[in-house]
Amino acid sequence: MIMLVALIGASGQLGTDLQKIIPTRSLIKLDYPDFDITKKNIVESGLSSFKPDIVINTAAYNLVDRAEDYPEEAMAVNFYGVTHLSASCLKLNIPLVHYSTDYVFGADSKRNHPYTEEDIPGPINQYGRSKLKAEQFITQKMKQYFIIRTAYLFGTAGSKAKGGNIIESMINIGRQQGELRAATNQFINPTYTLDLAKQTLNIIQTQHYGLFHAVSRGNCTPYKLATEIFNCLGKKINIIPVKADYFKPKAGRPLYSVLENKKLNQLKINIMPSWPQSLRHYLKEKKYIN
């Protein structure tokens, strides 16, 4: 890879795995607070001085429940920060890679088949709305962009804001309490950030600009995910089936937000493994299993 990449959020969960596959000589690592995308002048001066060939933005406000009470926090990072990046990329004539979410969907409560890039979004929480506004801004203002929607990320670095990821949360609760409640009526795509990082490099080397879905193949309920985790670990714990509303989250979550990698398949560049394969690779990398 010969292009110079400005990686925003380099020390985050996804950024850490992108660092593993982007050669060091090609990488400009940018992190909060030194590089704060909510500060327009910092974005402009930083990108102008570094002159990268492409910008990959992994920075995001992902506290979904908190965003219900403080939507301006989510908007500051997920929307206004992205407008600053878009403006600078336009000025410098360089492409922007931006990650979005399955939570731009959810309004179709009767949905039971995967969403493609062609489906009309309809978020049901403030986090999803902030991410959708960023998508719309990029598509209206830019031509050289890759928007990559993904879902339920888990990586070895974990999410700093969330204190881990969905896999670690399930393992910790199961080990500490000997039992775990998990929803049987919610359908998701658990996605390993190392797989997503590799897929991202595949995408940006095509110059097929536009919107992509990139998630693990297949989908599952959190109950099925928990069962698979503890089967892999060889641990017997009591996994209690519940409905998603048992947890009473502040923000609404789609019961069905499964994505289909339609565009990747059409371009014949879909390298995303199945979620059980990705889970095992993750557990091996974390040394939970051999």
C-alpha positions, 0 to 999 in steps of 0.5 A: 500500500503506497498511499499516505493514510490519515487514521482518525481515532487510531487508538480506538477499537477499530483504529487499533486493528487498522494499524495492524494492516496499514504499513507504518510508513503509510500511516498518520495516527491522529487521536483525540484530544490532540486531533479533535474533529469537533474543532474545525480549525484543528481539522483544517490545519492538521490535514492541510499540513499532513497532506494525506492521500486519504482520510479514514475516520473511525472517531464516533460518539457511541454512547447510545443511551446517553445520546437520548439525554444529550443529543448535542454531544452525539451531534457534535462528533457524529455530525458536525465533526464529520462536516469539518472532515468533509470540508477539508477533504473537499478542499484538499481533493482527497477521499474520506472513509467514514463508518456508519451503523446499522442503527440508521435503520429500525423504523420498520418494526416488522422487518425480517430480512436484511437491509441493503445499501438501497433500503431507505433508512429510518433511525429510532434513536438519537445516535442513529439520527446523528449518524444518518445526518452525517451520511446525508451530508457526505453524500450531498457534498462529496463525490470521493467518499466511502461510507461503510455501515457496520454493526456490533463491533468487537475488537481486542482493544475494546471501546474506551467509551463503553469499557469493552465490547459485547463479547467482553460484557457477556464473558464478564457477566457470565463469569461473575454471576454464573448466569447471563440474560440475553435477548431472543427476539433481537437480530444482529451482525456481530462484527470483528474489527480486524475483519472490518479493517481488512475489508476496508483496505479492500474497498478503498483500493477499488475506487468504487466510491459510495455506500457499503455495508460491511458486516460478518456473514450471517446473523444471530440473536444475542442469546445465540451469540452468548451460547456460542461464546460459552460453548467456545470457552467450554464453560457452562453457565445459565443463559436465560432467554429474555425479550429485548425490552427486559433491559429497559434501555433509554434508547430504542434499539431495532429488533432487526437491524441485520445488514447485507453486504450486497455491494461487496458481493456485487463487486466480488470483494466480500471477504467478511467471514461468518460471525462464528468464525470471527468470534473464534478468531477473536477469542484466540487472539484474546487468548481465551482459547487455543 
